[in-house]
């Protein structure tokens, strides 16, 4: 006769099976079919995971299982596969919004009473569009309760260096509450207030959850690729989602009105050759930061020199990739006339010192701990670079990594000496 321990084990085993992901195909009014990775809980609350432009891997599965075990159903939509669209940054603009609004209606017919969207990066734009269209067609519905966004990318196009970014129109008309998770080691962390203010324009209640010591994309990565703090953040993620859900349920959503802007409009992004570009942004930008040894450095200290300012972070792979060529560029010119200054964004002195020893970075480092210089210099991505002439005029700039000892760059620097 089997003992009670066996039956207890069998119950746990069978329960775990019921929460595992299962494939679901839903055919829509348009005739299109959406493939969904589902985690059943038979509750009243549904979390809909939307992909970013580059889709998502399998990193969400652990959190989805934990949610299902605690009464929350999860649908992870494979939109790239369903529409047979390649994965690239702006692919979210190619998905059929009407189809996805129809999907919400199907979820409603399955007796869900509360629906939340979970999205990362540009996927946040898709979530906002779906929700807004649903609200326009169903103004009295209380089905949609809010959004959970990881590092939402709401910028329209590619902002100019030294300029102020424009945001997509849909971010200006959102009404549902939004819970935003921002890991410290990501480009959106220093722009938290900017993102919050943008989403509030349409009446959304916005909650910012900053994750100190955590890297971008932690929620989708495998545990072996995370820091200790990243592992803890991922282990707690299902609880974080449930807390966000409870918080957003308390918010009274304002009534929606038809938009006075085209919510689908987006700027075209043009890709430039990997060459220094002429700079057209603001001039006379302030710069007063601490060095690694605690001294204060000002931009006026470099008067009469050609100066290259490089914004970087140790978690930024393109930044790391270009460091050797930056060092080689400095070695080609006498530092009396040409100087490269690097500005680390938002990392601790201990972390930077450890990184410098590992990578062999010999260039001067200034510390932009609060992100003030990032905001004043109009930096929205790392690395970002500014080439300044002897009179203090910013003449060239480049967003992204370059081979800095390429002959074109050398010739440009030489022309300013």
N, C-alpha and C positions, 0 to 999 in steps of 0.2 A: 504494500500500500504506500502510495506516495505521501511524503510528509508536507506539512504546511509551508515549509521554506520553498519547496518546489513550486507550489501554486502561487506563492508571493512573487517568485522570480518570473513565472510565466505571465502573471498579470502585468508586471513592469515591462517585460519584453513586448507583449502585445500592445500595451499603451504607447510605447516608443514607436512602434510601426505606424500607428494611426496618426502620429504627428509628423511622419516623414513626408518629404515632398512628393507629390503625385502630379503627373501631367494632365492638364485639362485643355481641351480645345473648345472655344466658344465661337460659334458662327454668328455674325452680326447682320443687321438689316441690309448692309451694303453688299453682302455676299463674302466679305473678307472674314478670315478666321484668325483669332488671336490665340497664340499658345501661351499657357500660363503654368507656372510651377506653383502648385497649391499646397497649403498647410492647413488642414481642416481642424476646427475646434468646435464647430456647430454652435458658435456664440452669436451675438448680435453685432459685434464689432469686426470690421474688416480693414486691414492695412493693405494698401495697394502700392507695391514697389514699382517704381518707374525707372528705366535705365537712364544713364547719362548718355551723351553723344557716343561714347565708346562702349556702351553696353555695361553689363556687369558680369563678373565671374561667379564663383560659388561661395564667396566670402560671407554672403548674407544668410546662408542656410542655417547656421547654428543659432543665430538670433531669431530667425523665423520659426524654428522648432521650439525655442523657449517661449516665444509669444503664443504659439498654438497650445503649448502645455498649460498656459495660464489664461486660456479663454479667448484669445484673439486669433481670428482667421487671417491668413496671409495669402495674397496673390502676387506673385512676381511675374511681370509681363515681359515676355520675350518679343519685343516689338521689332527689333532688327531682323530676327528670324522670320517673324510672321509676315512682314512686308518685304522681306528679302532685300534689305537696305544695308550697304556696307557700314561698318562702324567708324565714324569720324566725328569731329567736334560738333558740327552743325547738323548732324543727321536727324536730330530731334525735330527739326523744322519740316521734315518730310512725312511725319506720321499723320494719319487722318484723325483730326480732332473729333469730327462727328462720330467716327467709329468708337472712339474712347468715351464719348458722352453716352453712346448707346450701351457701352459696357457697364457704365454706372447704373443705367436703368435695369439691366439684367441683374446686377448685384442687389438692387432694391427688391426685385421680384423674388430673390432668394431669401428675403426676410431680414437682410442686414438693416440695422437701425442707425449705425454710426460708421462712417467711412473716413479714413485718414490716408493721405498720400505720403509716401516716403521717397525722397529723391536726392540725388547728389549732383553737384555741378550744374551743367546746362539742363539736366533733367528737371530742375526746379521750374524752369520756364514752361516746360510741357505740363507739369502739374498745375501751375497757375492758369494756363489756358483752358485745360479740361474743366477745372473747377468753375472758372468764370462762365464758360459756355453752359454748363449745367445750371448754374444759378440764374442765368438770363432766361433759360427755357423753363425753369422750375422755381420761380421767385418765392414760393411759400414753402419750399422743401427745407427741412433741417437735417437731411441725410448726411451732407458733407460737413465734417466737424473741424477740419484743419489740415495743416501740412507740417511734416517734419523734414527739414532740409539739412543736409550735410554740405557745408561750404558752397552755398548756392552761387552759381555764376549767372548774374543778371545784367552784366555789362553788354551793351549793344555795340558789336563790332570790336575794333581794336583801338583803344585810346592812344592819342599821341603822347609821346614823352613830354612831361612838363605840363600837360593839359589836365582837364577834368573829364572823367569818363561819363559817357551818356549811358543811361540804363534803358532796357527794353520796356516798351510801353505797358506790357502786361503787368510789370512790377509796380506800376503806378495806380492800378485799379483793383488790386487784390482786396477782398473783404474778409476772407476767412483768417482765423488766427494762424500764426506761423511760429513754430519752434525751431530755432536755428542752432545747430551744433557747429562750432568753429574750433578745430584743433590748432594749437599754437603754431605748429610747423606746417603752415599752409598760407597761401597768398591772401586769403580772405580775412585772416585773423586781425590784421591791422586796419581792416576796413569795416569792422563790425558796426560801428555807429552809422557809417554811410549806408550800409545795407539795411539796417534797422529803420533809418529815416525814410529810405526809399519805399519800403514795404508799407510803412504807416500812412503814406499819402492817400491810399484808397480806403483807409479805415481799418486795416488789419491790426490786431493786437499782436505784437512781436515780442518773443522771448528769446534772449541770446544766452546760450550756454557755451562758455569758453572752456576749452579743455587744455589746461596747462601741461606742457611736456608731452603732448600727444601729436603724432604725425598725421598729415593729410591722408585720407583714404583708409584709416585704421579699421573702419567698420567692414570693409570689403577684403581686407588682406588676411592671409593665413597667420596664425599666432606666431609661427617661427620667424616671421618677418617684422614683428612688432617689438617696441621697447617695453619695459616693465609697465610703464604708465599706459602705454597703448593696449597692452594685454588686459589690464584692469578696466580700462574704458570699454573695451569690447565685451568683457565678461559681464559688465553692468548694463550693456546697451538695451537689452530687453526691458529691464527695470526703468531705465531712462525713458524709453519710448512710452511705457505705461504711465509714468509720472507726467510726461508731456501730454498724453491723451487725457488724463484726468484734469489737468490744468486747462487745456483748451476747451473741454466740455463745459467749463464754467463761464465761458465768454459768450456774451450776447452778440450775435453777428449782425452788423448793420444791414439795412436793405440795400440791394444792389440796383444800379441804374445803368442804362446802356452807355457804353464808353464813348467819349468824344475823340478818341484816338484809334488808330488801326492797331489792334492788339497783336496782329500777326506780322507787322512790319519789322524788319531787321536790316541793319546795315550790311553791305557786302564787305567781306574781309579780303583785302588784296595782300598777296604774299610778295615781299620784296626780296631781292637778292641779298646774300649774306655779306653786305658791305655797310660801312658807316653811312648813315643817312643825314642829310642836312636837317638841322634842328630848327623848329618853328615855334617852340613853346615859350613860356615865361623866362625872363632873364632876371639877373640880380637875386637869385634864390639864396635864402639864408642857410648857413651851415655852421653849427657850433656843437661839437660832440666830444665825448670822452674817448681817449685812446685806451689801449689795453693796460697801460701802466698808470692810468688814472689822471693823466694830464688832459687839458682842454685844447682841442684843435679847432681853428676857425678857417674858413675859406680864404680870408685875407692873409693868412700865413703863407699862402702859395702865390702871392701876387708876383707877376713877372715870369712865372713858369707856365708852360703848357701842362695842363692837368687833366688826367683821365680819372673820373669817379665811377666806381663800379659798386653797385648794390648787389649783395649776395646773401646766401644762407647755406649752412652746411648740409641741410636736408634737401637742397636743390641740386639734382644731378647735373643739369646743364652748367650750373655755377662751378661745380667741382671739375667738370670736363675742361672748362676754359682756363682754369687757374695756371697750369703749366705754360700756356702760351702768353698769358699776362706777364708772368715772371720773365719769360724770354724777351718780351717787348721792352720791359724796363731795362733789361741788360743791354739792349741795343742802343740805348740813348743815355747820355750823361744825366744823372738824376738832378744835377744842378739846374738843368733847363727843362727837363720833362719828369713829371712825377705821376705815379699811379697810386691813388688812394682807394682802398676798399672800405665799404661800409657794410658791416654785418647787421642784419635786421632781426631784432627781437630774441637773440639767444644770450644765454648766460656767459659770463667771462670764463668760467670753468669749462664749459662745453667748447667754446671757441679755442681756448688754449690747448685743449686735448686734440681738437681737430687740426690745428696748425702744426702740431708736432707730428701727427700722423701723415699729413698730406705734403708737408714741406713748404707751406706758404710763407714767403719772406717779405711780402709787401706790407706797408702800414695798414692797420685796421682801426677804424673808428666804430663806435658802438651806438647804433640807433635802437636803443632798448625799448622805447615807447612807440616807435614808428612815426615820430614827428617828422623826421626828414623825408620818409617815404611819402607822407601826405603833402608836404611842402614842395617836393620835387616831382609830384605827379607820377609816382612809380606804382604800377599795378601788377607787374610781373617781375620775376627774378630769373636771370640777372638783367639789370637795366644799367645802361652806361651813358655817360656824358663826357664829351671831349671839349675842353675849355681852352681858349687861347690865352696869350700872355696878358691881355687887357681884361680878362675875367668874363669874356663873352662866350656863352655856350654855342659852339659852332656845329657840332655833330652829335648824334646819339644813336644808340642801337638797343633794341629790346631783344634779349636772347643771347645765346653764346656765340662767340666768334673765334676764329683762329687769329689771335691778336698779332702774331708775327708774320701774317700774310703780307705780301709786298704791297698790296693796296692800302692796308692799314698803315704800314710803315711810311708810305709816300704821303698819306694824309697827315700824319703826325709831323713829318719833316716839313710839310708846307706851312705849318703853324709856328715853327721854331725861328 
